[in-house]
């Protein structure tokens, strides 16, 4: 149960207090004040929100008469939802999975359809939707080896929860097999692909990349390495490798983007003890005379733009056993992708990139250094690998259309606000 975790976090970090009432089901008055029938999309955090972009656009076009509400679990996810979807009705926080908070949220949102990104399954929420005849569709579904193992141990209990979902749109054949083996009905599962392949480059990307370039002092010939979504323990590896790169390429620059905002200050302490000159992105008014070697990206929503600036992009959460993070963002920019061996959450994607030579997997800091130097020394290899990475993204698009087709079978656009019978 994550509820105690969130309660403690609300008390420790003042910035979480703003979301607390919503997590108890008390939404602001401006959120669906007339209780209009709505479509509810739930995306846990930043990655899921960004993955949902193409699907949300398709839902808005396919169901123009229904206000669309996005919920997230994290504050960072809520911020990105508000930034990326200013035309949706509202971006709110998902309630604690208690019956009373779920019921209050359902009464206010009055959803005719709930679309859940990836594998965010809350028993009370699903049960309440089932009782009200609200179709629930899980899209972009996946089960990591760790989650799969946990669910297998409790599958007799968890099967009942899984039956409250009307359909599972899974990312891969392996994900489909796993969800079926832990209790989902085979006739309610389909492989639709990964929505993240359908994510388009943000329109503001060029503008933000230009700003980051100016803050870092990047010139046309400057090699830039981006280390994105780094987790605790990885920054030391990345900085050590960057120090080796600087010996051969003194003009090289780096953008370092920790995954979690709560670690920005911690990473800055590490930078203070290093030999690098650096600047925090959020402190653009504190520009000194010295041109920094490194930019600490401590803002939300700009990493994708930073990837567009990088000649080489390393994606974190992969050199430590976290499970990896999304490598499709940098790949879509036509840049080579470097990642570690801990890619359990993106196993199929990472294997495809290795097979098609669109990325490099490294096992430790030494291999990370070698990968950086190899790509900097061989411009042709760097270009070819970037083109192959971008080609993989383009070749695997289509998950949005396949997922939308299934959603429309469960809840036809011509339903005119009437809820269909619950699917048994």
N, C-alpha and C positions, 0 to 999 in steps of 0.2 A: 504494500500500500504506500502510495506516495503522498497521501494527505498529511501525515505528521511532518514530513519533510517540508512541504509547502508552508505549513503553519509556523514551523520554526523559522523558516526563511523570511516570512512576513514580519516576524518580530525582530529579527536581527538586522535586516536591511530595510531602512525606511522607504526606499523607492518601491517596495513591494506592497506597501499599505494601500496604494491607489487601486490595486487589483483585487484586494481581499474581499470587498463586498460583492463584486461580480462572481467570485469563486463560490460564494454562498448563494448565488442565484438572484442577487439583487442587481438588476441591470439599470443603467441610467434611463430616465424618463423618455429621452429622445430615441431610444432604441425600440422600434416597432410599437409606438404608443397606441395604435388602433388595433393591435393584435392581428394584422394582416397575415394571410398565409404566406410563409417564407420558405426559402431554401437555405439550409444550414450546411456550411462546409467547415469541417474541423481539421486544422493543420497544427501539429504540436509546436514547432519552432521555426526558425528561419529557413532551414533547408526544405521543410515540407511546404511552407508558404510559397517559396519561390518555385518549387516543383508544381504547385497547383496553379500557376499563373495561366497556362494555356487552357486548362480545364475550366477555370473560373470564367475566362472570357467566353468559352463555348457554352457554359451554362447560362450566362447572361444573354447570349444571343438566342439560345434554344428555349429559354423560359423568361421572356421579357416582362411578363406580367407579375413576376414574383420578386419581391425584394430579396437580396442575397446577403446573408450574414456570415462572416468569417469568425471563427473562434480559434484561439491559440492557448497553449499552456504557459508559454514563457513570455516575459516582458519584451525580450528582443524580437520574438516572433510577432507580437502585437504591433510593435513599432514598424516592422517591415511590411506587415499587412496594410497598415494605414498609409504608408508611403507608396506602396505599389498598386493599391486598389482604392484610390480616392473616390471612385464612382460606385462602390458597393454601398449597401445601406449602412452597415456598421461592422466594426472589428471589435470583438469582445473577448473576455477570458472564459475558458471552459470551466464549468462549475466543478466543485468537489463531487466525487461520485457517491454522494449521499442522496437518499430518495427525496428529501425535502428540497435540496438545492437543485437537483435535476428537474423536479416537478415545477419549481418556480421559473426556471429558465425556459422550460418547454411552454409554460403558459404564456410567457412574454413573447418568445420567438414564434410560437405557433407554426412549427415547421411541417411541411408536407413531404419533405425529403431531407435525409441526413446523409451527407457524403463525408466519409472519414479517410484521411490520407494515411497511407502506410499501415501500421498495425497498432493503432491506438484504440484498444478495446476496453471499455469500462462497463462492467456487468450491470450496474443499476441504470446507467444511461440507455444501454441496449434494451434492457427489460422494459423500461418505461416507454421507449419508442415502439416496441413490439405490441404492448398493450393498447397503444393509441393507433395502431395501424399505420405508423410512419415508416415507409421503406428506408432501410439503411444499406448503403453500398460502401464497401471498402475498396478504395482505388489505390493504385500504385503499391499494392500490398507486398510485403516481404517478411520473411522470418529468418533472422540471423541464426547461425548455429547455436549461439548461446541461448537465445529466446526459444528456439526449437527444443532444445534440451529441457528447459524449464517447463514448457507446455506439455511435453511428453510425460513428465513426472506427474502432472495433475490432469491428464487428458480426460479422465472419467468425470471430473468436476467441470473441466473447461469446455467439454463438448456442449453443454447446455448454453453456455455463453456464446459459443460460435454459432449455434443454431438461431440466435436472435439477429444475426446479420443476414440480409436477404441475398446478397451476392458479393463474391470476392473477385476483384480484378487484380490479378497477381502480376508481378514484374517478370517472372521467369518460370520455366517448367519446374525447376527445383523448388521455388517458393510455393507453387501450386501443389506439388507433391507433399510438401511439409504441412501445409494448412489442412489438407485432406487427412493426413495421417494423424493429426491431433484432434480431428472431430468435425471438420467442415464437410458438408455434403458435396460429393463429387459433381453433381449436376448444378451446383451453385458456385462453381469455381471456373474461371477462365484465365488464360494467359493473355494479357493485353499489352505488355511491354512496360517500359519505364517512362513516366511522364517527364522526367528530367531531360530526356533527349529532345523533348518538344519545347523546352524553355528557350525563348528568344533572347538575344542580347538586349539589355535595358537601353532605352533610347538615350538616357543621359550619360551613357558610358563614356563616350568620347570627351564630353565636357569634364567629367570627373577625372578621367585619366590625364587630361591636360593639366588640371589643377595639381594632381599628385606629382606629375612630372616637374612642374614648376617648383613645388615645395622641396623636392629632392635634388633639384638642379640637374635634371637629365638632359643630355645632349643627344643628337641623332646617333652618335657612335657609342653611347654609354650602354654597356650591358647591364640590364636590370634583372635581378633574381627576386621572385616573389615567393615567400613562404607563408602560405595561407592556412587558416584553421589549425594552427599549432596547439598542441596540448602540453600539459605540464611534463617537463623532461625533454621535450623536443627542441626548445629554443636553444639549449646548450649545444646540441648537435648541429643545428643550423648555423649558429654563430661561429662555431669552430670551423665548419666547412667554408663559410664565407671568408674567414680569416685566411684560409689557404688559397682561396680564389683571389683575394686581394694581392697576394704575393706575386701572382702572375698577371693579374689584370687590376692595377691600382685604381683605375677609373670606375670599377664596378660599383654598383649601388644595390641596396636591398630594401624591400618592403616587407615588414614582418607584421603579420596579422594574427594575434592569438584568437582562438576559437571563442573563448568566453570573456565577456566584458568584465566579469569579476576578477580577471587575472591581469588586466591592463597595468595596474600599478605594480603588481608583482614582477611582470616582465620588464617594466621600466627600471626597477631596482637592479635587475640582472644587467641591463644595458649600461647603467651607471658604473658598474664594476668592470665593464668590458673596456676595450681600448677604442671602441667606435664612437664617432660623433653621431648623434642621432637627434631626431625631432619627433615630437608627438603630433599626429595629424590634427588633433583637436585644439592644439595650441598654435594655430597659424599666425596669431598676432605676436608670437614671441620669437620671431625670426631673428637670429643673430647674424654676425658677419661670416661665421664659419659655415661653409656649405656642408650639410650633413652627408654621411655615408649611408645612413639607414633611416628609414621612416617607420615609426611605430604606428600602425594603422589602428587607432583606438576609436573608430567610428563604426556605425552599423550601416550596412547596405552598400559599401563601396569596394568590397573585395573583388567583385566581378569586374569592376572597372580597373582595379589594380592588375588583375590577371591580363587584361588587354595591353597593359604597359610592359609586362614582364617578357624578357626573352626566354627565360626558363621559369616554370612554375612548379613549386613543390607543394603538395597537398598533405597537410598534417593529419594527426590522429592515426597515423600509419606506421610510425617508427616506435610507438609505444602501443601496448595492447588495448586500444580503445575501439577498434573496429573500422577505422578509416572514415574519410569524409568524401564529399562529392568531387570527382575528378572531371565531371562533364563541363563544369563552368570554364575552367581554363582551356579544356580541349576545344570548346566551341569557339574560342578566340584564335584557333589555328596555331597554338603554341605547344611545344613538347611538355609532357607532364611527367613529373618524377614523384614517386610515392613509395612508402615503406611496405613491409611484408604483412602488416596487420590490417588487411582489407576485408575482413569477414563480412562487414555490412554492405560491401560493394564487390563481392567476390566475382559475380558473373561479369560485371563491367570491367574490373581490373584484368581479369583473364582475357577478355576480348581485346583490350588495349595492348596487352603483351603479345598476343597472337598476331595482331595486325601491325605490330611495331609502332603503336601510337604513344607508347609510354615506356618508362624505365622503372623497374622495381629495385629497391636497394634494401639491404639487410641491416646496415649499421651506418655510423657516421663516416667511416672511411669510404664506403661505397657511395655515400651521398656526395662526398667531395669529388670522387672520380666521375660521377655522373655530371655534376656541374661543369667540371673542366672539359670533359669529353664534348659536351654540347657547345661550350663556348669556343673550343678549338676547331670544331668542325661545323662551319656555318651551313654547309650543304645538308649534313645529317640533321641539324636543328630544324631547318626548313622542311625537309621531307617528313620528319616525325610530326611536326606541327600540322602539316597538310593531312597526314594519315589520321591524326587525332580528330581533326575537324571532319574528315570524311566519315569516320565511325559515327559521330554524332548525327550527321545528316542521313546516313543510311538506316538509322534505327528510329527515326521519327514515326509517329502514327499512333502512339498510345492514347492520345487525347480522343481521337475519333473513335477508336475501339471502345474506350471506356464510356464515352458519351452514348454510343449506340446501346450499350447494356443498360445504362441509367434510363434512357428513354423507353426501353421496353418495360421497365418496372414502373416508371412514372411518365406516361406519354405527355408530351407538351400540350396536347389538346384536352387534358383532364379538367381544365377550368377550375382548379382549386379544390376538387373533390379528392379525398384520399382514397387510393385503391384498397381493396381488401388485403389484409396482411398475408404475406406469402408464407405458407406452411413449410 
